[in-house]
Amino acid sequence: MQPDAPSPYFAPTRWSLVLRARGPSPEARTALSDLCGAYWNPVFRHLKSQGTDDDTAREWTQAFFTHVLSGDRIAQADPERGRFPSYLLVALRRFLKDRRLAETRMRRGGGIAHEPIEPGTPNEPAFPDTGSDTARFDHDWALTVIARSLDAVAADYAASGRSSVFDHLKPWLEGHAGNPTSAAQALGLSEGALKVAIHRLRRRFREAVLLEIRHTLPENEDPAAELQYLIEVLSSAGTAPSHTGPASDR
């Protein structure tokens, strides 16, 4: 009898690997690179919300991640802050503030040496830390988590030759359930078997969401509270998918 595969919930999270290393180890750099790649879209959308056009937002997003991945800046990450999105947003605010400050200096001095603008002076470009900024970033983060989780489940079904099953049952995850009779007929299932298939898909989706969330938390932190926050963030915007809560066939 084959032993059970180790649960992914007991493996070190990507964010834990980054925080544990606190330096330029290959393991930490790979984990950080994976996380940055996963959360490119929330950063891009945040930069867009600050008034940059598409091309500038793309350029600055790339520059920001290059900035984060270079040197030893991850050593400044505070494990007490917990969530990777929290670290990312703080770092992004600092990056954008520095960019705008540099642009202001160039406009005023034309590249000629001049007295620096000290932080906190009236001449410093404003970049307020507002609650709406955080809410918007967290909403984009939540949408990214959902999209990546759906992709992971779709890949699982495709790997086992069940892409058609996923395609027909996906509406039950997206909050607009399809026609059970036509779905059952298309898949050659009884309606009872269809209900079981929907239940299994919902359970697999919830597991994928929890795993995706877990990678952005310290190693021993329970992702359940973060899942609840994700549901609240999406529900407040009317974009919550179905069945990210407890895995039950409701």
PLY file of the C-alpha trace (Angstrom):
ply
format ascii 1.0
element vertex 250
property float x
property float y
property float z
element edge 249
property int vertex1
property int vertex2
end_header
0.00 0.00 0.00
1.40 3.36 -0.98
1.87 5.86 1.87
-0.20 9.02 1.73
1.48 11.96 0.06
2.58 14.65 2.54
-0.03 17.32 2.98
0.85 20.64 1.34
-0.49 22.36 4.47
2.53 21.15 6.46
5.14 22.20 3.90
6.95 25.50 4.45
5.12 28.38 2.81
6.87 30.59 0.26
6.63 33.59 2.56
8.02 31.54 5.46
10.99 30.53 3.31
11.63 34.19 2.55
11.37 35.27 6.19
13.33 32.30 7.48
16.30 32.96 5.22
16.31 36.76 5.70
19.07 36.99 3.15
20.20 36.21 -0.40
19.85 32.43 -0.25
18.76 30.76 -3.52
15.79 29.20 -1.71
14.55 32.55 -0.42
15.13 34.30 -3.75
13.18 31.64 -5.64
10.31 31.83 -3.15
10.22 35.61 -3.34
10.37 35.55 -7.14
7.43 33.11 -7.21
5.40 35.33 -4.91
6.19 38.47 -6.88
5.18 36.76 -10.11
1.91 35.67 -8.54
1.04 39.17 -7.38
2.06 41.20 -10.43
-1.52 42.18 -11.21
-2.42 43.80 -7.84
0.73 45.93 -8.06
-0.05 46.95 -11.64
-3.64 47.84 -10.76
-2.52 49.81 -7.71
-0.13 51.87 -9.82
-2.95 52.47 -12.31
-5.17 53.70 -9.48
-2.52 56.27 -8.62
-2.98 58.00 -11.96
-0.34 56.33 -14.14
-1.14 55.24 -17.69
-0.89 51.60 -18.81
2.63 51.83 -20.21
3.99 53.68 -17.18
2.24 51.29 -14.80
3.79 48.29 -16.61
7.23 49.90 -16.56
6.99 50.81 -12.89
5.62 47.39 -11.94
8.64 45.75 -13.54
10.95 48.27 -11.90
9.30 47.69 -8.52
9.75 43.93 -8.62
13.32 44.34 -9.81
13.81 46.67 -6.84
12.29 44.16 -4.41
14.29 41.23 -5.78
17.63 43.04 -5.85
20.02 43.52 -2.99
18.98 42.51 0.52
15.78 44.50 0.90
13.86 41.47 2.09
15.86 41.69 5.31
13.69 44.73 6.11
10.52 42.64 6.06
8.88 42.44 9.47
7.69 38.91 10.34
5.24 40.45 12.81
3.30 41.96 9.90
2.43 38.43 8.82
0.91 38.73 5.39
2.99 39.03 2.23
0.44 41.44 0.65
0.94 43.78 3.64
4.69 43.78 3.10
4.25 44.25 -0.63
1.92 47.24 -0.28
4.20 49.02 2.20
7.18 48.44 -0.10
5.15 49.65 -3.10
4.13 52.85 -1.34
7.76 53.61 -0.51
8.85 52.83 -4.06
6.18 55.05 -5.60
6.96 57.87 -3.18
10.65 57.68 -4.11
9.78 57.67 -7.83
7.60 60.73 -7.54
10.14 62.51 -5.38
12.86 61.83 -7.95
10.65 63.08 -10.77
9.85 66.26 -8.85
13.53 66.92 -8.26
14.34 66.40 -11.94
11.58 68.81 -13.01
12.79 71.46 -10.61
16.49 71.05 -11.16
16.74 69.63 -14.66
19.30 67.12 -13.47
21.46 69.86 -11.91
22.69 69.20 -8.38
20.55 70.94 -5.79
19.55 70.73 -2.17
17.58 67.53 -1.48
14.00 67.74 -0.30
13.89 66.33 3.19
11.12 63.83 3.95
8.23 65.45 5.72
8.75 68.94 4.28
5.95 70.79 2.43
7.81 70.23 -0.85
7.68 66.46 -0.59
5.23 64.85 -3.08
2.18 63.57 -1.27
1.44 59.84 -1.20
-1.13 59.33 1.54
-1.56 55.99 3.26
-5.33 55.77 2.96
-7.69 53.01 3.96
-9.22 53.04 0.48
-5.79 52.26 -1.03
-5.43 49.25 1.25
-8.98 48.06 0.53
-8.45 48.36 -3.23
-5.13 46.52 -3.08
-6.60 43.76 -0.92
-9.53 43.39 -3.33
-7.14 42.98 -6.27
-5.07 40.54 -4.20
-8.23 38.52 -3.44
-9.21 38.41 -7.12
-5.71 37.16 -7.95
-5.98 34.42 -5.30
-9.30 33.27 -6.77
-8.01 33.33 -10.35
-4.87 31.38 -9.46
-6.91 28.86 -7.48
-9.30 28.32 -10.40
-6.30 27.84 -12.71
-4.83 25.28 -10.30
-8.06 23.29 -10.17
-8.47 23.48 -13.94
-4.93 22.16 -14.35
-5.67 19.26 -11.97
-8.76 18.28 -13.94
-6.90 18.61 -17.24
-4.05 16.42 -15.95
-6.54 13.64 -15.23
-8.31 14.05 -18.56
-11.39 15.71 -17.05
-11.26 19.16 -18.59
-14.80 18.74 -19.88
-16.02 18.02 -16.35
-14.40 21.18 -15.05
-15.76 23.30 -17.90
-19.32 22.10 -17.34
-19.19 22.45 -13.54
-17.22 25.70 -13.29
-20.42 27.85 -13.20
-21.23 26.33 -9.80
-18.02 27.94 -8.49
-18.69 31.32 -10.03
-22.00 32.05 -8.37
-24.24 31.41 -11.36
-25.11 27.72 -11.35
-25.82 26.16 -14.70
-28.64 23.87 -15.72
-28.11 20.61 -13.82
-30.14 18.55 -16.28
-28.17 19.66 -19.35
-24.85 19.41 -17.48
-25.65 15.87 -16.35
-26.62 14.88 -19.89
-23.49 16.42 -21.38
-21.28 14.55 -18.92
-23.27 11.28 -19.05
-24.08 11.45 -15.34
-27.22 11.00 -13.31
-28.32 14.11 -11.44
-27.25 12.43 -8.20
-23.77 11.79 -9.58
-23.67 15.38 -10.82
-24.30 16.65 -7.28
-21.40 14.53 -6.03
-19.15 15.90 -8.79
-20.11 19.48 -7.90
-19.42 18.80 -4.23
-15.97 17.41 -5.06
-15.15 20.37 -7.28
-16.18 22.83 -4.59
-14.05 21.01 -2.04
-11.04 20.97 -4.37
-11.49 24.67 -5.09
-11.60 25.53 -1.40
-8.40 23.52 -0.84
-6.72 25.39 -3.70
-7.76 28.76 -2.25
-6.47 27.82 1.20
-3.15 26.65 -0.24
-2.76 29.83 -2.29
-3.52 31.95 0.78
-1.20 29.91 2.94
1.78 30.72 0.73
1.40 34.39 1.68
1.40 33.73 5.46
4.03 32.73 8.02
4.48 28.98 8.34
2.39 28.29 11.44
-0.42 30.77 10.80
-3.89 29.37 10.19
-5.19 30.42 6.77
-8.82 30.21 7.91
-8.90 33.79 9.21
-7.30 35.04 6.01
-9.87 33.08 3.98
-12.66 34.76 5.92
-11.09 38.15 5.24
-10.83 37.31 1.54
-14.53 36.40 1.44
-15.43 39.66 3.21
-13.31 41.72 0.81
-14.90 40.13 -2.24
-18.42 40.16 -0.79
-18.19 43.88 -0.05
-17.52 44.44 -3.76
-20.07 41.86 -4.91
-17.39 39.68 -6.52
-17.20 36.70 -4.18
-17.26 33.29 -5.90
-19.33 30.46 -4.54
-18.11 27.94 -2.00
-14.86 29.34 -0.67
-16.25 28.62 2.77
-16.51 25.24 4.50
-16.44 22.35 2.08
-20.02 21.18 2.21
-22.57 20.59 -0.49
-25.12 23.31 0.24
0 1
1 2
2 3
3 4
4 5
5 6
6 7
7 8
8 9
9 10
10 11
11 12
12 13
13 14
14 15
15 16
16 17
17 18
18 19
19 20
20 21
21 22
22 23
23 24
24 25
25 26
26 27
27 28
28 29
29 30
30 31
31 32
32 33
33 34
34 35
35 36
36 37
37 38
38 39
39 40
40 41
41 42
42 43
43 44
44 45
45 46
46 47
47 48
48 49
49 50
50 51
51 52
52 53
53 54
54 55
55 56
56 57
57 58
58 59
59 60
60 61
61 62
62 63
63 64
64 65
65 66
66 67
67 68
68 69
69 70
70 71
71 72
72 73
73 74
74 75
75 76
76 77
77 78
78 79
79 80
80 81
81 82
82 83
83 84
84 85
85 86
86 87
87 88
88 89
89 90
90 91
91 92
92 93
93 94
94 95
95 96
96 97
97 98
98 99
99 100
100 101
101 102
102 103
103 104
104 105
105 106
106 107
107 108
108 109
109 110
110 111
111 112
112 113
113 114
114 115
115 116
116 117
117 118
118 119
119 120
120 121
121 122
122 123
123 124
124 125
125 126
126 127
127 128
128 129
129 130
130 131
131 132
132 133
133 134
134 135
135 136
136 137
137 138
138 139
139 140
140 141
141 142
142 143
143 144
144 145
145 146
146 147
147 148
148 149
149 150
150 151
151 152
152 153
153 154
154 155
155 156
156 157
157 158
158 159
159 160
160 161
161 162
162 163
163 164
164 165
165 166
166 167
167 168
168 169
169 170
170 171
171 172
172 173
173 174
174 175
175 176
176 177
177 178
178 179
179 180
180 181
181 182
182 183
183 184
184 185
185 186
186 187
187 188
188 189
189 190
190 191
191 192
192 193
193 194
194 195
195 196
196 197
197 198
198 199
199 200
200 201
201 202
202 203
203 204
204 205
205 206
206 207
207 208
208 209
209 210
210 211
211 212
212 213
213 214
214 215
215 216
216 217
217 218
218 219
219 220
220 221
221 222
222 223
223 224
224 225
225 226
226 227
227 228
228 229
229 230
230 231
231 232
232 233
233 234
234 235
235 236
236 237
237 238
238 239
239 240
240 241
241 242
242 243
243 244
244 245
245 246
246 247
247 248
248 249
